[in-house]
Amino acid sequence: MKADSDLPMGVECAWPIPPKSSVADRVGLAVIAILLAVGAWQAGRGLWIQAKAGLAQVLIGRAWTRTLAGETAVKPWPWADTWPVAKLIVPRLGIERYVLAGADGSALAFGPGHAEGTARPGQDGNSVIGGHRDTHLAFLREVRPGDALIIERPDKVRVTYRVGRAEILDRRDIWAMQQAGPTRLTLITCYPFDALRAGGRQRYVLLAFLS
Amino acid sequence: MHARSHSSNWYDVFAFISLAAGIGLACGIVLGGIALLLSAPAYGAPLPDTGEGTLMLRVQRQAEDAGGASALQAPLVSTDVVFRVSGPIARARVVQTFHNPGDDWYEGVYVFPLPESAAVDRLRLQVGERLIEGEIRERAAAKQVYDQAKTTGRRAALFDQERPNIFTTSVANIGPRETIVVELEYQQVLRYDGNRFSLRFPMVVGPRYVPAGPLRVNDADRITPPVMRPGTEGARTNPVSIRVELDAGVAVAELDSPYHRIDVRAPGPSRRIVALADGATPANRDFELTWSPRAGEVPQAAWFAEEKNGRHYGLLMVLPPAAGGARLPREVIFVLDTSGSMAGASIRQAKQALELALARLVPEDRFNVIEFNSNAQALFADARDASPEAVRKATRWIGALEARGGTEMAAALELALPSGERETTHRVRQVMFLTDGAVGNEEELFRLIQARLGSSRLFTVGIGSAPNSHFMTKAAQLGRGTFTFIGRVDEVGAKMSELFAKLEAPVLKGLEVRWPAGVQAESWPARIPDLYAGEPVVIAAALDRLEGEVHVVGERDGRNWEARIPLTNGALGAGMGTLWAREKIASLLDTARERGSEDEVRAQVVDLATAHRLVTKYTSFVAVDRTPARPSAEQLKLGAVPTLLPDGWDYGKVFGELPQGATDSRFALVSGMLFLLLATVLLLRRRVA
């Protein structure tokens, strides 16, 4: 440590880690710093998605209360581009979810979404509701045939459906969204439930019929 | 290692990592919040219950199961086509074999395309050994005859025209494991352009976009057969076999089938026998056969005649000589279809074609680019000078476009053809429209073109494996331009150069046919369209006698052009009467569109069609077997024959997909934790060392 002796004493005392480490050492530190940053960012992002999903439902709940009081298309926050259209209740699992208008990515981040062009939840026809398997619709794997699914409509009427069957479909099997056939609720989420990444080809489609 | 020598402190490390994670989380929330705030205004809130156009897809589940009717149970259809080509005229026999593989009785309904210029004049139903000749009836009457046969258990076939290039064959009472054959024949004048004849046979009706609005398209279900999802076809490829017996009349120099592999035999210099090399092909793209006569053997004029019921019917083709001229400054409006049906191979072809066209502009030209799917938007507010910067900007803009969404073509045409008086400059205004024409509201668009064309000229470029040829040709005719088809990326260059030659060379205008004095003649089209480089004059005529010479006159670039063709020594041509009637009907329907009312021409068309046994929008073929086949106890099921998706199309982009049901949160969390863990391990190792 010859170099150390060249430094004025006072400086060494005031700066107890002299920056005299090797290049490899610095690279090592940099790698660790990058790993920490990326890790923190990724973990934060994951937590944020979950936090947003949970938090939003609380805000949407308030908008739903106003909807039940007679307002229409109540935005849960001022810049929202969606609004609650129904409340989905699964009594056996103690689940309550507010269903939003639109089943595109921007709505699904905050709640299960009702696919445009399909029957409104609780009305005649096929009402299609999509949602994420790792947030709002994670409970779907617990749902069993015969379970009751209750839809609360904006006019406070509650419609009860009974779960019929579940199917695993390709994402292009859009017949699942067709209107013909008995009045039903079609809940769609990604499959398999435990997949790590989004963007898979398969969909878990649960059909519940008017009881 | 450096001089620090104190032992590793677990608490320190843990605190550090917790802090990092905490900061990460905070960053995530803040950034996410910002992203949310920023992104929100970009989407307009979708209005509930807006009337949006759709693809009117008859979705069917394709996996066989207990519930619901399956497309897989519908009868199977295979098609065999034989063409006899003599000179510029083709006669085709299309044999459709319906086979019912199941145990139920079925009605098979097959929606399929034919060339837009096909004059279908014969239908025969073949049941076992029996052949039943079809009769031409008014559409509603034909349907009634068919329905009655259907309900009484007799075998019957009905053949309707939905569009000039979309037809439906319905076959009633196909018994279990039974096969019924329907045979059609049609006549057609082949396209001759740029020294090449081309024979085109479409095989599949691509899914059509149907804009919203109750009065715009009232037969959407007739033109949208169920479409099979790629990967689920199995044996249901609706196979087509093709055989062409070609007698070109002159020595054939080049023969080419750009989209299918073929086997060719040459029994003589002017004759060729062509068949598909693979025997049969899935019905998922147009077949095209082109040939060119040997140089110097191209006839400049041809006259074919036939006598029928005391009247002479003839077809006159005259090819004006090529002529160059000064290139005039132009204003070119490029319109690019970026709807979902264009996704995949089509949009690549279209973008490449557009890039070539942009590169062809000179700074004296003006231009603009319009793209449309569910909405239409223009690159510039107004056409601007084609400076290198403007062209570069346009090229970048086009490069970034993606194909998805609806096909609101009317909006794009309105942008490209502004109504009202435009400043009349010395510029030629040309609209180049690149699309697959996958729409169901053709008539509405034709009316729009007719009303707003003004002094503009419309050039359609049909893109992809199964373009809507009726839309391409009729839009170009009404737009007083020409049409081009591009079916593969590697033919973009050649096809576009041909089009550029047409856009830049002077047009042959004011064309007129003068029949010899004393000859009573009725010829169609009544008004001969302007001709672009390489195009011939084609006229169908009915005459009371054949004598003297017919004169065709026109004017190009200030110079007069004239051709005289003797009527007496014409070649014998079978089916000229059919072609004449077909041409007259098309002209009558054009007039009806112009006037906004079909009532006046309807009776005329029905009379003509009945006299010449032609299928039109008002008349259909029906054939009924006398003996009942289906026992009344047996139910008849409806089997809409599913079609393939045209080659190169992207199913998900056309029809949409089920909602996506997962986020990346789990992956983000797991990968984040792994990174943090790795960092921790490295940090600890440093301390220990």
Interface residues (C-beta under 8 A of the other chain):
Chain A: M1 D4 P16 I17 P18 K20 S21 D25 G28 V31 I32 L35 L36 A37 V38 G39 A40 W41 Q42 A43 G44 R45 G46 L47 W48 I49 Q50 A51 K52 A53 A73 K75 W79 A80 D81 T82 A101 G102 A103 D104 G105 S106 L108 A109 G113 A115 E116 G117 V128 G130 G131 H132 R133 D134 T135 L137 L169 D170 R171 R172 D173 I174 W175 A176 M177 Q178 G181 I188 T189 C190 Y191 A195 L196 R197 A198 G199 G200 R203 Y204 V205
Chain B: M1 H2 A3 R4 I17 A20 A21 I23 G24 L25 A26 C27 G28 I29 G32 L36 L37 S39 A40 P41 Y43 G44 A45 P46 P48 E52 T54 L57 V59 Q60 R61 Q62 G68 R229 Y651 G652 F655 G656 E657 L658 P659 Q660 G661 A662 T663 D664 S665 R666 F667 A668 L669 V670 S671 G672 M673 L674 F675 L676 L677 L678 A679 L682 L683 R686
